[in-house]
Structure formats: structure tokens, C-alpha cells
């Protein structure tokens, strides 16, 4: 849906900002990182134990972070980090999102996760299992490097452009929407305004 046809909450209500700013969203992201980092670290560490563990751990790491955000956004309206900061991911009018919007917001991250899985598994599948298991972490990097596809650096550059564009877009629009918000038709607002909007929507749709 084009932004011009979408219904948005005001930028201010009772002289208070409705939309979450960059720094508050960054703090929420850091909380999510603190929550997920131990799990991802253990998965990464397990890759060192054996060839099979490397395959399983890579698949897990590629999907976990995306599913974490999709699940909590769809079911609770925000990741634990956002909820801890008093923020909610909603539709443009402040009403709750569903699974479709949650997946749309994370679609680029999902593509990046698939790329991460492929870029690791493709080289691993081309080396000897015994050689891989016997090597140190640094040795494995040198062992796998020749088997990376030629478009690896291009894909990495595209991801970097996306990442920095996300930050730039948030900073320079009044509703503080990131690129993934534009894709999904969502906004990130302070939770109290989401509750107000949901209440108004419920009254408006209730039978007379």
C-alpha cells in the first residue's frame, strides 16, 4: 500500500513524541543482542567440534535471529528489547501487526540469513570432513576461503549498503521509519499510543 493512502498517527500527541527515535530503537536492539548473543555464541562455538556440528550450527544461526524477531513481533508486537523500552511495532494507524507484516519486516534479514548459510555451507561441503575437524579455527578460514563463490564480496557490499541505508532513512523521516518499515507498512511507536489506537479501533469496529 502506498504511503499516501495509509492512515498514520500524529507525530505528537499531547506534546509527546509518538514515534520511537533512533537512539531508543538502538537501545532496544542492544537488549535483543544481549539476549540472543549467548545462544548464537554457543552455536558458533559448537562449529569447532566437528564437521557435522558445523553444518547444524550454521543452519541454526542462519535462522534463529530472524525467527526470534518474527515470532515476537507477530505475537507480542515487538521483540523483548523493544518491549523493555516501552515500544511497539504496529501498523501505520497504531493497530497490531500480524504474521504477514512481521515476515515482511524481516524479509531482508531472512535473505541475508540464507546467504550466510550458503556462503558457509558451500565451502564446507567441498572440503574433507576429517581435515576440517582436525584444524584450528584460523586453519579452517584458510581451508574454506578458496571455495567461496566469486560473488561473495559483491553480496557483502550490498548488505553493507542496506545496513547503512536503514540508519540513514530512520534519521531523516519524521515518523522514524526504517526501510523495513516502509516495506511492511509498519511503524515503531511508544506503547501507550499503541494501546490508545487499539482502543479507538475496537470502538470504531464494534457493532452498533
Residue pairs with C-beta under 8 A, 6 or more apart in sequence:
1 185
3 92
3 182
6 92
6 93
6 185
7 92
7 93
8 92
8 93
8 175
8 187
9 18
9 19
9 92
9 93
9 94
9 187
9 189
9 193
9 197
10 18
11 17
11 18
11 19
11 174
11 175
12 18
13 193
13 196
16 190
17 190
18 189
18 190
18 193
19 174
19 175
19 176
19 177
19 187
19 188
19 189
19 190
20 28
20 82
20 85
20 87
20 176
20 188
20 189
20 190
21 176
22 167
22 170
22 171
22 176
24 85
24 87
25 82
25 85
25 87
25 170
25 176
25 188
27 81
27 85
28 78
28 79
28 81
28 82
28 84
28 85
28 87
29 81
30 81
31 80
31 81
31 84
31 85
32 68
32 69
32 79
32 80
32 81
32 82
33 81
35 80
35 81
36 64
36 65
36 68
39 64
40 61
40 64
40 65
43 57
43 60
43 61
43 64
44 57
44 61
46 53
46 56
46 57
47 53
47 54
47 57
47 58
48 54
48 137
49 133
50 133
51 124
51 129
51 130
51 132
51 133
54 120
54 124
54 132
55 121
55 124
58 116
58 117
58 120
58 121
58 124
59 117
59 121
61 116
62 113
62 114
62 116
62 117
63 113
65 109
65 113
66 106
66 109
66 110
66 113
68 79
69 79
69 102
69 105
69 106
69 109
70 99
70 102
70 103
70 105
70 106
71 102
72 78
72 79
72 80
72 83
73 79
73 89
73 97
73 101
73 102
73 105
73 106
74 97
74 98
74 99
74 101
74 102
74 103
76 83
77 83
77 88
77 89
77 90
77 96
77 97
77 194
78 87
78 88
78 89
78 188
82 88
82 89
82 188
83 191
86 190
86 191
86 192
87 188
87 189
87 190
87 191
88 188
88 189
88 190
88 191
88 194
89 97
89 101
89 102
89 105
89 186
89 187
89 188
90 96
90 97
90 186
90 187
90 188
90 189
90 194
90 197
91 97
91 101
91 185
91 186
91 187
92 185
92 186
92 187
93 197
93 201
94 187
94 189
94 193
94 194
94 196
94 197
94 198
94 201
95 197
95 198
95 201
96 194
96 198
97 184
97 186
101 184
101 185
101 186
102 184
103 110
104 180
104 183
104 184
104 185
104 186
105 180
105 181
105 183
105 184
105 186
106 180
107 180
107 183
108 162
108 179
108 180
108 183
109 180
112 159
115 155
115 159
119 148
119 149
119 152
119 155
120 144
122 147
122 148
122 149
123 144
123 145
123 146
123 147
123 148
124 132
124 144
126 147
127 143
127 144
127 147
131 143
132 140
132 143
135 143
162 179
165 179
166 178
166 179
166 180
169 177
169 178
169 179
169 182
170 176
170 177
170 178
175 187
176 187
176 188
177 186
177 187
177 188
180 186
181 187
181 188
